Amino acid sequence: MFWMRTLCVFNNKGGVGKTTLLCNLAAYFALERHAKVLVVDADPQCNATAYMLAEAKVEKLYASSADDRTINALITSLKKSRGFSAPPVARSTGFGVDLVPGDPRFALAEDFLAKDWFEATNGQERGLKTTYFLKDLISWAEDEEYDYVFFDIGPSLGAINRTVLLSCDYFILPMSSDIFSLRGLQNIQVAIQGWLKGIGRGLEVYEEENSEPFELEDGSIVSADGIKFVGYVTQQYTAKTVGGKKQPVKSFEKIIKRIGPAIERSLVQPLNNGADLDYNLGEIPYFQSLVPMSQTATKPIFALKSADGIVGAHFDKVKEFNKVIGLIASNVENNLEEADWV
């Protein structure tokens, strides 16, 4: 049975490596697992677009003021009540994925989505259609037989991210090894639970007033079951080698040890009903100059070659990253197989 997965890599804290993780994970599924992958750049900063497409292609993409080349086409169509049409898709050859390019103007959708959220929580059809407009994109992707759809979003708890998180099945949390990431977990919990409560109330009101559940354009019924938490990836720590194994230096290790219990309290118990899974998907230490080299080459880190500037000790680092991202991909797959968590 075909089953497409929709995921976003999310943290309301900036600078935790969300886009780098998402693009490399999506590329690993595409290039190493031979999956059909779609990446949707829903971050107005457009970092995923700049990372996955060659500079000349990006310049050409934004040379026109028209919306028909980016994610902005979807929101423009929604505002003008034109209904859903197939999204603009670019091919990232280096990453092996299809991409719905981001657009800086997508930031203007924040106010529009925020305004219609009030209508959605009161069961009004317009508000529900606006809140779930990405569900039509997901339905299209399923018809196109994508195996995975990854959404890249910015570091906020705003209306755009709310719309993405309510539309996705799962989210992965990148964590930097600092106290601020730990303190931000409760904000994520409160926000997601509040959104689910609000949209759940809106769907109930709609069904009561219309004697039928709210449906998308394709006739599928929307429920407020809620997004599930797949796991977290610890990033941006300094490692040392002890007994042939990499481990964080002491200052980072103290914080990393607190991540698991904090995740359990703030995400596993309230969002996953305490489902017993290994939520630690993996750890990514600093890989020095490999990230900018990857960006320049428009390739995932694990696919870098000598032609991309890899020399000497860099080759070992590329191999190391391949193992790290491969382990994370396997752990994500393992947890996704437990889809009947509740």
C-alpha positions in Angstrom: 0.0 0.0 0.0 1.4 3.4 -1.0 1.8 5.8 1.9 3.3 9.2 1.5 4.9 10.9 4.5 4.8 14.7 5.2 7.4 16.1 7.5 8.8 19.5 8.5 12.0 20.2 10.4 11.0 22.8 13.0 12.3 24.8 15.9 11.1 28.3 16.9 14.8 29.0 17.8 17.0 30.3 15.0 20.5 29.1 14.1 20.0 25.5 14.9 20.7 24.2 11.4 17.2 23.4 10.3 17.6 24.0 6.6 21.0 22.1 6.4 19.5 19.1 8.2 16.3 19.1 6.1 18.1 19.4 2.7 20.7 16.7 3.5 18.1 14.4 5.0 15.8 14.8 2.0 18.7 14.3 -0.4 19.7 11.1 1.5 16.3 9.6 1.1 16.3 10.6 -2.6 19.9 9.6 -3.6 20.6 6.7 -1.2 17.2 5.3 -0.6 15.9 6.0 -4.1 12.7 7.7 -2.8 10.7 10.3 -4.7 11.1 13.4 -2.6 9.5 16.9 -2.8 10.8 19.8 -0.7 8.5 22.8 -0.1 10.4 26.0 0.8 7.8 27.7 3.1 10.4 29.9 4.7 10.4 33.5 3.3 14.2 33.5 3.9 14.3 31.0 1.0 17.5 29.3 2.4 16.5 25.9 1.1 16.0 27.3 -2.4 19.3 29.0 -2.4 21.0 25.8 -1.1 19.4 23.4 -3.5 19.5 25.4 -6.8 22.5 26.8 -8.6 23.0 30.5 -8.3 22.2 31.2 -11.9 18.9 29.3 -11.6 18.0 31.2 -8.4 18.7 34.5 -10.1 16.5 33.5 -13.1 13.8 32.4 -10.7 13.5 35.7 -9.0 14.2 37.9 -12.1 10.4 38.0 -12.8 7.9 39.6 -10.4 5.3 37.0 -11.4 4.2 34.5 -8.7 4.0 31.5 -11.0 7.5 30.3 -10.3 7.4 30.1 -6.5 5.3 29.0 -3.5 3.7 32.4 -3.6 1.5 31.1 -6.5 -0.4 29.0 -4.0 -1.3 31.9 -1.7 -2.1 34.3 -4.6 -4.5 31.7 -6.0 -6.1 31.3 -2.6 -6.6 35.0 -2.1 -8.2 35.3 -5.5 -10.5 32.3 -4.8 -9.2 30.5 -7.9 -8.9 27.1 -6.3 -5.9 24.9 -6.2 -3.7 24.3 -9.3 -0.5 22.3 -9.5 2.4 24.1 -7.8 5.5 25.4 -9.6 8.3 22.8 -9.2 12.0 23.1 -9.9 14.4 20.2 -10.1 17.5 20.1 -7.8 19.8 17.8 -9.7 22.5 17.9 -7.0 20.1 16.9 -4.2 18.0 14.6 -6.3 14.7 16.2 -5.3 11.9 18.3 -6.6 11.5 21.7 -5.0 8.6 24.2 -4.7 10.8 27.3 -4.5 10.4 29.8 -1.7 9.7 33.5 -2.1 10.5 36.5 0.1 7.1 37.8 -0.6 5.6 34.8 1.1 6.2 36.7 4.3 3.3 38.9 3.4 1.0 35.8 3.8 1.6 36.0 7.6 -1.1 38.7 8.1 -3.5 37.0 5.7 -3.2 33.6 7.4 -3.4 35.2 10.9 -6.6 37.1 10.0 -8.3 34.0 8.7 -7.3 31.9 11.6 -9.9 33.6 13.8 -12.5 32.5 11.2 -11.2 29.0 11.2 -11.5 28.6 14.9 -15.1 29.7 14.6 -15.9 27.1 12.0 -16.2 29.4 9.0 -15.5 27.8 5.7 -13.2 30.6 4.4 -11.0 30.4 7.5 -10.7 26.6 7.3 -9.8 26.7 3.6 -7.1 29.2 4.3 -5.7 27.3 7.2 -5.6 24.1 5.3 -4.6 25.4 1.9 -1.4 23.3 2.0 -3.4 20.2 2.3 -4.3 20.6 -1.3 -0.6 20.7 -2.2 -0.1 17.5 -0.1 -3.0 15.8 -1.9 -1.5 16.8 -5.3 1.9 15.4 -4.1 0.2 12.1 -3.2 -1.3 11.8 -6.6 2.2 12.4 -8.1 3.3 9.5 -5.9 6.0 11.2 -3.9 7.3 9.1 -1.0 8.2 12.1 1.1 7.3 15.8 1.3 9.6 17.9 3.4 8.5 21.5 4.5 11.3 24.0 5.3 10.0 26.7 7.6 11.5 29.6 9.5 12.2 30.0 13.2 8.9 31.3 14.6 5.6 30.4 16.1 3.8 32.6 13.5 0.8 32.0 11.2 2.9 30.5 8.3 4.4 27.9 10.6 1.1 27.1 12.2 -0.4 26.4 8.8 2.5 24.1 7.9 2.4 22.2 11.2 -1.3 21.7 11.1 -1.0 20.3 7.6 2.0 17.9 8.2 1.9 14.5 9.7 5.2 14.7 11.5 7.9 17.1 12.6 11.6 16.6 13.5 13.2 18.9 16.0 16.8 20.1 15.5 18.4 21.1 18.8 21.5 23.2 19.4 23.4 22.3 22.5 22.5 25.4 24.6 20.2 26.4 27.4 18.0 28.5 25.1 16.9 25.5 23.1 15.9 23.7 26.3 13.8 26.7 27.5 12.1 27.0 24.1 10.6 23.5 24.2 7.7 24.6 26.4 6.8 27.4 24.0 6.5 24.8 21.2 4.3 22.6 23.4 2.0 25.4 24.3 1.7 26.7 20.8 1.0 23.4 19.1 -1.5 22.3 21.8 -3.3 25.7 21.5 -3.4 25.4 17.7 -4.9 21.9 17.8 -7.5 23.0 20.3 -8.5 26.0 18.2 -8.8 24.1 14.9 -10.5 21.2 16.6 -13.1 23.6 17.9 -13.5 25.1 14.5 -14.0 21.8 12.8 -16.6 20.8 15.3 -18.6 24.0 14.8 -18.4 23.7 11.1 -19.8 20.1 11.2 -22.6 21.2 13.6 -23.7 24.1 11.5 -23.4 22.2 8.1 -24.4 18.7 9.2 -21.3 17.4 7.5 -17.5 17.5 8.1 -15.2 20.0 6.5 -13.8 18.6 3.2 -10.9 19.7 0.9 -11.3 20.3 -2.8 -10.5 16.6 -3.5 -13.3 15.5 -1.1 -11.0 14.3 1.7 -12.1 15.0 5.2 -9.9 17.0 7.5 -9.4 15.9 11.1 -7.7 17.6 14.1 -5.8 14.5 15.1 -2.6 16.6 15.3 1.0 16.4 14.1 3.3 13.8 15.7 6.8 14.3 17.0 9.3 12.0 15.2 12.4 12.8 17.2 15.2 15.3 17.7 18.7 15.8 16.3 21.4 17.3 18.4 23.6 19.7 16.5 26.3 22.2 16.8 28.5 20.8 19.5 32.3 20.3 19.7 33.4 16.7 19.9 36.5 14.9 21.0 37.6 11.3 20.4 37.7 9.0 23.4 38.5 5.4 23.0 38.0 5.7 19.2 34.6 7.2 19.6 33.3 10.7 19.1 31.7 12.4 22.1 30.8 15.9 23.1 33.2 17.9 25.2 32.2 18.3 28.8 30.5 21.7 28.6 28.2 20.5 25.8 27.6 17.0 27.3 26.0 18.5 30.4 23.4 20.3 28.3 22.9 17.3 25.9 22.1 15.1 28.9 19.2 17.4 29.8 17.6 17.3 26.3 16.0 13.8 26.5 14.1 14.4 29.8 13.0 17.9 28.6 11.8 16.4 25.2 9.8 13.8 27.1 8.0 16.3 29.3 7.3 18.9 26.6 6.7 16.9 23.4 6.5 13.1 23.9 3.9 13.1 26.7 1.5 15.9 25.4 1.8 15.3 21.6 2.5 11.5 21.3 0.6 10.3 24.4 3.9 9.2 25.8 4.6 6.6 23.0 7.7 4.7 23.8 10.2 5.3 20.9 13.8 6.2 20.6 13.4 9.9 20.0 17.1 10.6 19.8 17.5 10.4 16.0 21.2 11.2 16.0 23.9 13.8 16.7 25.7 16.1 14.2 28.9 17.7 15.4 30.5 20.6 13.7 31.7 19.7 10.2 33.9 22.8 9.8 34.1 24.0 6.2 32.0 21.2 4.7 28.7 23.2 5.0 29.8 26.2 3.0 31.5 23.9 0.5 28.2 22.0 0.2 26.4 25.3 -0.4 28.8 26.4 -3.1 28.6 23.1 -4.9 24.8 22.9 -4.6 25.2 19.3 -3.3 24.5 17.5 0.0 27.5 17.2 2.3 27.7 13.4 1.9 27.9 13.7 -1.9 30.9 16.1 -2.0 33.8 15.0 -4.2 37.3 16.3 -5.0 35.9 18.4 -7.9 34.0 20.3 -5.2 37.2 21.2 -3.4 37.4 18.2 -1.1 41.0 17.4 -0.2 43.0 15.6 2.5 41.1 15.1 5.8 37.9 16.4 4.2 37.3 13.0 2.6 37.1 11.4 6.0 34.7 14.1 7.2 32.5 13.5 4.2 32.4 9.7 4.9 31.7 10.5 8.6 28.8 12.8 7.6 27.4 10.0 5.3 27.3 7.7 8.3 25.7 10.3 10.6 22.9 11.3 8.1 22.3 7.7 7.2 21.8 6.8 10.8 19.4 9.7 11.2 17.4 8.6 8.1 17.2 5.0 9.4 16.0 6.2 12.8 13.4 8.5 11.2 12.1 5.5 9.1 11.9 3.3 12.2 9.8 5.8 14.1 7.6 6.5 11.1 6.7 2.8 10.9 5.2 3.3 14.4 2.5 5.5 12.8 -0.3 4.1 15.0 1.3 5.7 18.0 -2.0 6.5 19.7 
